[in-house]
Amino acid sequence: MLRVLHIGKFFPPFAGGMEYFLRDLLVALSRQGIEVAALVHDHLSPRQRRCSHYSDPAEWPFPVYRAPCHDRVLYAPVSPQFPFWLQKTIRDFKPDLLHLHLPNTSAFWAMVVPVARRLPWIIHWHADVVASPHDRLLRLAYPFYRPFEQRLLKDASAIIATSPPYLDSSLALRLWRDKCHIIPLGLDPSRLPEPSETEQTTAHRLWGDGARLRVLTVGRLTYYKGHEVLLHAIQPLPEVRLVVVGAGEGERKLRMLIAKLALEGRVSLQGGCTEAQRNALLATCDILCLPSIERTEAFGVALLEAMRFAKLIVASRIKGSGVGWVVADGETGILCPPQDPASLTQALGDLLHAPEKRESFGKAGKQRFRQYFQIDRIAERTAALYFRVRKKMPGLRKLREG
């Protein structure tokens, strides 16, 4: 049996698209006969959790190792103990391959820890570290990050890119296209069951009585998600109600903008919902909106969640992002120019009076999800890549050791 250790940032119950995908993928790989484990950072600080190494076999059919994490700097976990956890986990689990999910600065330890260097590794390229004009510190830090990123890519046995547009536009992957494989992200629909009547009733109360168009947005409250653009877009549309699911460093700024635009009665910031609450909101909304402003939004797992519930999507047409590939413009959703509130207002206003269009686009999105993004399809392709890499293992080990 092939044994694969996945190295990621965090893992559920931490809420995030990369984390939900990792969970779904590991469960699906287990069904493929791959023995898997995950090494991630504990999303709770050592003070919050006395024991940071735990696995619940009743919940996961694989071990999850959580290294202590003390803080986050520029979105990167601070975990001085991570190399020791990596070494110990490899010795305990004895993997044949490492599957590194990037961006994640802790994954760089694979280049240093001897037991990790002796293994082939596959890099799952979720997103470039974009030298963003919207985040000065990140822009200044990237030149220091890039040499480590490129060395890791150089030593990788294979690289997974999540969409053709992202691979084509990625400067980081440009030198390594010959070992890149396109496998999209996926989702397990059984993880998003239809909400109960009680859960739907609670969600309906949250939307309120005066809403003719219920708009949901899901994502971390951070600079690139474009929440401010969406708030400006709905201001001229009094019949639109917006629910924002997600937590993050941008919450205070959003609350101030909601007050400035006098949207208190029409916008609800829900923070980190439970999965059941989020599913109920997805089931009862009319539209999911993803107004991200740059290609840091590489794919958008929330898009797949909306497609699973047959919801029309309004998203940004971000150059070089996978969003415009996941959403078929004019078929399963509508793409608008990023950072353009007027265009977003126009799109939402048109949909306000077009329930048939919302329904037909939603049905087409659900069909597209079934065709391309079911997690078992993604796991099959990932497992096939593992076996191709394993065939080359003796040569890869000699190359790495040399």
C-alpha positions in Angstrom: 0.0 0.0 0.0 1.2 3.5 -0.9 1.6 5.8 2.1 1.5 9.6 1.6 2.0 12.3 4.1 0.3 15.6 3.4 1.8 18.8 4.8 -0.6 21.8 5.0 -1.2 25.0 6.9 -4.2 24.0 9.0 -7.0 21.4 9.1 -10.6 21.5 10.1 -12.2 22.6 12.4 -10.2 25.5 11.1 -12.4 27.0 8.4 -10.9 27.7 5.0 -11.2 26.6 1.4 -7.7 25.0 1.4 -8.5 23.2 4.7 -11.9 21.9 3.5 -10.3 20.6 0.3 -7.5 18.9 2.1 -10.0 17.1 4.4 -12.2 16.0 1.5 -9.1 14.9 -0.6 -7.7 12.7 2.2 -11.0 11.0 2.8 -11.4 10.3 -0.9 -7.8 9.1 -1.2 -8.4 6.7 1.6 -11.3 5.3 -0.5 -8.8 4.9 -3.3 -6.7 2.6 -1.1 -4.0 5.2 -0.4 -2.8 5.3 3.2 -2.7 9.0 4.2 -1.8 11.3 7.1 -1.7 15.0 7.5 0.9 17.2 9.3 -0.5 20.7 9.8 -0.3 23.6 12.3 -2.6 23.7 15.3 -5.0 26.6 14.8 -5.2 26.9 18.6 -2.3 28.3 20.5 -0.4 26.1 23.0 -2.2 28.1 25.8 -5.6 27.2 24.3 -4.7 23.6 23.9 -2.5 21.6 26.2 -2.0 18.7 23.9 -1.4 19.7 20.3 -0.9 16.2 18.8 -4.1 14.4 18.5 -6.1 12.4 16.0 -9.7 11.4 16.3 -10.1 8.1 14.5 -13.9 8.3 15.0 -13.9 11.5 12.9 -11.1 10.9 10.4 -10.0 7.5 8.9 -6.3 8.8 9.1 -4.0 10.4 11.6 -3.8 14.2 11.8 -0.7 15.6 13.4 -0.9 19.2 14.6 2.4 21.0 15.4 2.1 23.9 17.9 1.7 27.3 16.3 2.4 30.5 18.2 1.2 33.2 15.8 0.9 34.2 12.2 3.1 36.7 10.4 2.2 37.8 6.9 -0.4 35.0 6.8 2.3 32.4 7.5 2.1 30.2 10.7 5.0 30.7 13.2 6.0 27.2 14.3 9.6 26.9 15.5 9.0 23.2 16.4 7.7 22.3 12.9 11.0 20.7 11.6 11.0 18.4 14.7 7.4 17.5 14.1 8.2 16.8 10.5 11.0 14.5 11.4 9.0 12.7 14.0 5.9 12.3 11.8 8.0 10.8 9.0 9.6 8.3 11.3 6.3 7.4 12.9 4.1 7.2 9.7 6.9 6.0 7.3 5.5 7.6 4.1 6.6 6.8 0.6 5.8 10.3 -0.6 5.3 13.8 0.7 2.5 15.9 -0.7 3.2 19.6 0.1 0.4 22.1 0.0 1.6 25.6 -0.8 1.8 28.5 0.0 3.1 27.4 3.4 6.5 28.5 4.6 6.8 25.4 6.9 6.9 23.2 3.8 10.4 24.6 3.2 11.7 22.4 6.0 11.4 19.5 3.6 14.5 20.8 2.0 16.4 20.7 5.3 15.2 17.8 7.3 17.3 14.7 6.1 14.5 12.1 6.3 12.2 14.5 4.2 14.9 15.1 1.6 15.3 11.3 1.0 11.6 11.1 0.0 10.1 12.3 -3.4 7.6 15.1 -2.9 4.7 16.4 -4.9 3.8 20.1 -4.6 0.2 21.1 -4.7 0.3 24.7 -5.9 -2.8 26.3 -4.6 -1.7 29.9 -5.3 1.3 32.1 -6.0 2.5 34.4 -3.3 1.4 37.5 -5.1 3.5 40.6 -4.6 0.3 42.5 -4.0 0.0 46.3 -4.6 -2.7 46.1 -1.9 -0.4 44.7 0.8 2.9 46.6 1.1 4.5 44.3 3.6 3.8 41.2 1.5 5.2 43.0 -1.6 8.4 43.7 0.3 8.7 40.2 1.8 8.3 38.3 -1.5 11.8 38.7 -2.8 13.1 36.9 0.3 10.5 34.2 0.0 11.1 33.5 -3.7 14.5 31.7 -3.6 13.1 29.1 -1.1 10.0 28.7 -3.3 12.0 28.2 -6.4 14.4 25.7 -4.8 11.4 23.7 -3.5 9.9 23.6 -7.0 13.2 22.6 -8.5 13.5 19.5 -6.2 9.8 18.5 -6.6 9.0 15.3 -8.4 5.8 16.7 -9.7 3.7 19.9 -9.3 -0.1 20.1 -9.3 -1.6 23.3 -10.6 -5.4 23.8 -10.0 -6.4 25.3 -13.4 -5.1 26.0 -16.9 -5.3 29.8 -16.5 -3.4 29.8 -13.3 -0.6 27.7 -14.6 -0.4 29.8 -17.8 -0.1 33.0 -15.8 2.1 31.9 -12.9 5.6 33.4 -13.0 6.7 31.1 -10.1 5.9 28.0 -12.2 7.2 29.2 -15.5 10.5 27.3 -15.2 8.9 24.1 -14.1 6.0 23.6 -16.5 7.4 20.3 -17.8 6.6 18.7 -14.5 3.2 20.4 -13.9 -0.1 18.5 -14.0 -3.5 20.2 -13.9 -5.8 18.7 -11.4 -8.6 21.0 -10.2 -9.7 21.3 -6.6 -12.8 19.3 -5.7 -15.5 18.9 -3.1 -17.3 16.0 -1.4 -21.0 16.7 -1.8 -21.8 14.4 1.1 -20.0 16.9 3.4 -22.7 19.5 2.4 -26.0 17.7 3.1 -29.3 19.4 2.5 -30.1 21.4 5.7 -32.9 20.4 8.0 -36.1 22.3 8.1 -35.1 23.9 11.4 -31.7 25.0 10.0 -33.4 26.5 6.9 -36.0 28.3 9.1 -33.1 29.9 11.1 -31.4 31.0 7.9 -34.6 32.5 6.5 -34.9 34.6 9.7 -31.4 35.9 9.2 -32.2 37.0 5.6 -35.2 39.0 6.9 -38.6 39.7 5.3 -37.7 42.6 2.9 -35.1 40.8 0.8 -36.0 40.2 -2.9 -32.4 39.1 -3.6 -30.4 37.2 -1.1 -26.7 37.5 -1.7 -24.1 35.4 0.2 -20.4 35.8 0.2 -18.1 33.3 1.9 -14.4 33.9 2.6 -11.8 35.2 5.0 -12.2 38.9 5.8 -8.9 39.9 4.2 -7.6 42.4 1.7 -8.0 40.5 -1.6 -11.6 39.2 -1.1 -13.1 42.5 -2.2 -15.8 42.8 0.4 -15.6 46.6 0.3 -16.4 46.5 -3.5 -19.5 44.4 -2.8 -20.7 46.7 -0.1 -20.5 49.7 -2.4 -22.2 47.7 -5.1 -25.3 46.8 -3.1 -25.8 50.3 -1.6 -28.0 51.5 -4.5 -30.1 48.2 -4.4 -32.4 48.5 -1.4 -34.0 45.1 -2.1 -30.7 43.2 -1.8 -29.7 41.6 1.5 -26.1 40.5 2.0 -24.8 37.9 4.5 -21.0 37.7 4.9 -19.6 34.4 6.3 -16.0 34.5 7.4 -13.7 36.0 10.0 -10.4 37.8 9.7 -8.3 40.9 10.2 -10.5 43.0 8.0 -13.7 42.8 10.2 -13.3 46.2 11.9 -12.7 48.0 8.6 -15.8 46.3 7.1 -18.0 47.3 10.1 -16.9 50.9 9.7 -17.8 50.9 6.0 -21.2 49.3 6.7 -22.0 52.1 9.1 -20.6 54.8 6.7 -22.8 53.5 3.9 -25.8 53.1 6.2 -26.2 49.4 5.5 -26.6 48.1 9.0 -30.1 46.7 8.4 -29.1 45.1 5.1 -25.8 43.5 5.8 -25.0 40.8 8.3 -21.4 39.8 9.3 -21.8 36.2 10.5 -18.1 35.5 11.4 -17.1 31.9 11.5 -20.3 29.8 11.1 -20.6 26.1 11.7 -20.8 24.0 8.6 -24.5 23.4 9.2 -25.2 27.1 9.4 -23.1 27.8 6.2 -24.9 25.0 4.4 -28.3 26.5 5.4 -27.2 29.9 4.1 -26.0 28.3 0.8 -29.3 26.5 0.4 -31.4 29.6 1.0 -29.5 32.3 -0.8 -30.2 33.4 -4.4 -26.7 34.2 -5.4 -23.2 33.5 -4.2 -20.9 36.5 -4.9 -17.1 36.3 -4.9 -15.9 39.9 -5.5 -12.1 39.2 -5.1 -9.8 41.8 -6.5 -6.6 39.9 -7.5 -5.2 36.5 -8.5 -4.4 35.7 -4.9 -7.9 34.3 -5.3 -6.6 31.4 -7.3 -9.6 29.1 -7.5 -12.4 29.7 -4.9 -13.6 26.5 -3.1 -16.7 28.5 -2.1 -17.7 28.5 -5.8 -17.9 24.7 -5.7 -20.0 24.8 -2.6 -22.5 27.2 -4.4 -22.5 24.9 -7.5 -23.3 21.9 -5.3 -26.4 23.8 -4.1 -27.3 24.9 -7.7 -26.7 28.6 -7.0 -25.9 31.2 -9.6 -22.5 32.8 -9.1 -21.4 36.4 -9.6 -17.6 36.6 -9.4 -14.7 38.8 -10.6 -13.1 38.2 -13.9 -9.5 38.2 -12.5 -6.8 37.9 -15.2 -4.7 34.8 -14.6 -7.0 33.3 -11.9 -8.9 30.0 -12.0 -12.1 31.7 -11.0 -13.1 32.4 -14.6 -12.4 28.8 -15.5 -14.5 27.4 -12.6 -17.4 29.7 -13.4 -18.5 29.4 -17.0 -19.5 33.1 -17.8 -22.9 33.3 -19.2 -23.7 29.7 -18.4 -23.3 29.0 -14.7 -22.5 32.5 -13.6 -21.7 36.1 -14.4 -18.2 37.5 -14.3 -17.6 41.2 -13.6 -14.4 43.3 -13.8 -12.6 43.3 -10.4 -12.8 46.5 -8.3 -15.7 47.8 -10.3 -18.7 48.4 -8.0 -20.8 49.9 -10.8 -20.5 46.7 -12.9 -21.4 44.6 -9.9 -24.4 46.7 -9.2 -25.6 46.3 -12.8 -25.2 42.5 -12.6 -27.0 42.2 -9.3 -29.7 44.6 -10.4 -30.4 42.6 -13.5 -30.6 39.4 -11.5 -33.0 41.0 -9.0 -35.8 40.6 -11.5 -34.7 37.4 -13.2 -35.6 34.3 -11.0 -35.8 32.0 -14.0 -32.2 33.0 -15.1 -31.0 32.4 -11.5 -32.5 29.0 -11.5 -31.3 27.9 -15.0 -27.7 29.1 -14.3 -27.8 27.4 -10.9 -28.8 24.0 -12.5 -26.1 24.4 -15.1 -23.6 25.0 -12.3 -24.6 21.9 -10.5 -24.1 19.9 -13.6 -20.7 21.4 -14.2 -19.8 20.5 -10.6 -20.8 16.9 -11.1 -18.8 16.7 -14.3 -15.5 18.3 -13.2 -15.3 18.8 -9.4 -16.5 15.7 -7.6 -13.8 14.9 -5.1 -13.6 11.2 -6.1 -12.6 12.2 -9.6 -9.9 14.5 -8.2 -8.7 11.7 -5.9 -8.4 9.2 -8.8 -6.3 11.6 -10.8 -4.1 12.4 -7.7 -3.6 8.7 -6.9 -2.6 8.1 -10.6 0.0 10.8 -10.2 1.4 9.2 -7.0 1.9 5.9 -8.8 3.6 7.6 -11.7 6.0 9.3 -9.3 6.6 6.0 -7.4 7.7 4.3 -10.6 10.5 6.8 -10.8 11.5 6.6 -7.1 14.9 4.9 -7.4 16.1 7.4 -9.9 14.7 10.3 -7.9 16.3 9.1 -4.7 19.7 8.9 -6.4 19.3 12.4 -7.9 18.3 13.9 -4.5 21.1 12.2 -2.6 23.6 13.3 -5.3 
